[in-house]
Amino acid sequence: MRNTRRPLQALVAVTVATMALAACSSSGGAKNAGGGNAGGQDFTIAMITHESPGDTFWDKIRAGADQAAKDHGMTLNYSSDPDAGKEATLVQNAVDSKVDGIAVTLAFPDAVGPAAKSAIAGGVPVVAFNSGIGNYQDFGVPMYFGSNEDLAGQTVGRRIAQDGGGKALCVIQEQGQVALETRCAGVAKAFPNTENLNVNGADLPSVQQTIGAKLQQDPSITDVVTLGAPIALGAMQAKADSGSQAKVITFDLNADVAQAIQNGTIAFSVDQQPYVQGYMAVTALWLNLTNGNDIGGGQPVLTGPSIVDAKNIGPIVQYAKNNTR
Amino acid sequence: MSSSVMTQPSAPPAAAPPARPQKSVVARVLARPEIGALAAAIAIFAFFYAVAPPFRTLPAISTMLYASSTIGIVAVGVALLMIGGEFDLSSGVSVVTAALAAAMVSFQFSLNMWVGVIVSLVVALAIGFVNGYLVVRTGIPSFLVTLSTFFVLQGVNLGVTKLVTGTVATPNVSGLDGFHSAHAIFASDIDLGFMTVKITVLWWLVFVCVATWLLLRTRTGNWITAAGGNQASARAVGVPVPKVKIGLFMGVAFLAWFLGMHLLFNFSSVQSGLGVGNEFIYIIAAVVGGALLTGGYGSAVGSALGAVIFGMTTQGIVFAGWDPNWFKTFLGVMLLLAVMVNLYVKNYAARRK
């Protein structure tokens, strides 16, 4: 009775839509943050990132970039796409719209790097920031602002060893993301008894459940290292649920994590200072355009790791609330 | 995966009245849409029970049930909607919309938390109504209508949150009046004496029972199955198809709201980019539990079993301590095995008739 092709068609439709949903994600959209014109010349800067929309981390990068553009009287066009190919297209769009400078994240160096290289070849100054510390020089990009993920991971690992940890769990919220994997590898380098756990960062209850399950499975875990501020909150809940005594350590800050550090429920945070990354990337372009400067002497300028713990958290709680830390 | 279910040729509609006296109890049990999923759930449980020692403890069962409940709560509504012949791709994002709405309304106006909860419910139901209304009025497939809603809500979540709070996450609401009572309703731990479970598990059971009763014991249930089976003939025999479909979309929206409240009161603040991708997990749970992608067939209990299979597999892999890099691969293989067991049992049941 039933036409047997219909379920198959529906299945195909679901599959296609799954792929469509995985592939397209709304881009952040251009935002103009023009201020007073300080230099007499009206520069337009394009900032292009691999942001997944709605993440507090990127919001801070953007806040820093907006502030720098305002301070220097420039126009900032922000756009983003978490898909490698689309991010490269956005770089090309910026070149085509004849911007005066480009700040770009190189999380996907193979895809986005060549676009940056051709922009430089066309005479547009480019700086890299946030991601791509190992690759930016390959494409002739002169400046880089960001954290050294490997170093940051090692800092955490050393600290765990110092504090007498027994076994660390490193929670990766986006499986296969190079920067995150590098952090955990860094932790393991300095503290070899480290195990990785993959969770779905888009679903906080599931993060909590999976970390909880792991803590129940392996009671010898003494330190849980999360790689993003919201994930740390999931880890705290998981710890409470499973009755584990493990310490929670995290990368990055937000208002809740800052509060938790002050209350002592999170041991410390490794901050890569996203606000500084956004601010410096735009400022470096301004200096280059108005004064011919380049910063860093060919080396990356590190914005982290900066350790935030109970000792220095005091004023940072307010900065985190202001969305600048 | 879903193509499995089409091979069972002429099972009676799920909502058929119980009066079919010729058949034995066994035959009637085997003809239920969820029987295959039940067998698969038992098989997976036995498997992890054997290979993962920590899986045998009560706290582990509690974690597993919690994981299943956060999928299952929305999956119940999605299953009913699919039986009614429609899809909802906006359900995952609606969860976050509801949570954001409640948090921001209460915080920005310094109101009691419950005001935000109620406003958020109204917002969620309005989203469900718009989905349903557009589907029945325009005749555009629900797949496309709710795909649009999915994108619109993603943008709204981000844009409105940024506009209102200046960041892309809500402020922490744990200091507001009414937070603790709301936390008790939506996100507390319940001590059953022998084990502690999250309250979402109990709510999930309630929702599954209500949905099952609705589907099998009421006229509305017959309408749902009829509307999903053959819309034209359902309309011809007087089923108010538009009302039924709008109601089903609003049902999904209600359950998404409920999970959104859990999200908010469990974590005290919500980041606006969450929830994307979960809509497929809800659909997967419904389909693994025996709902047809083409509508007209399925069950609420099945969606619960689908959620258990998904929750048990994701947690079981962690409990078994397998290499996390292979996590998704294990998950895919386990789900495929679950659906194959499902198919096998159903074919067996069909042959017996």
Interface residues (C-beta under 8 A of the other chain):
Chain A: M1 R2 T4 R6 P7 L8 A10 L11 A13 V14 A17 T18 L21 A22 S25 S26 S52 P53 G54 D55 T56 W58 D59 I172 Q175 N196 L197 N198 N200 A202 D203 L204 P205 S206 Q208 Q209 T210 G212 A213 K214 Q216 Q217 D218 P230 L233 G234 Q237 D241 S242 G243 N254 A255 D256 Q259 N323
Chain B: M1 S2 S3 V5 M6 P9 S10 A52 P54 T57 P59 A60 T63 M64 Y66 A67 T70 L89 F143 L147 F150 F151 Q154 G155 N157 L158 T161 K162 G166 T167 V168 A169 P171 N172 D189 H262 L263 N266 F267 S268 S269 Q271 S272 G273 L274 G275 V276 G277 N278 F280 I283 L292 L293 T294 G311 T314 Q315 V318 F319 A320 G321 P324 N325 F327 K328
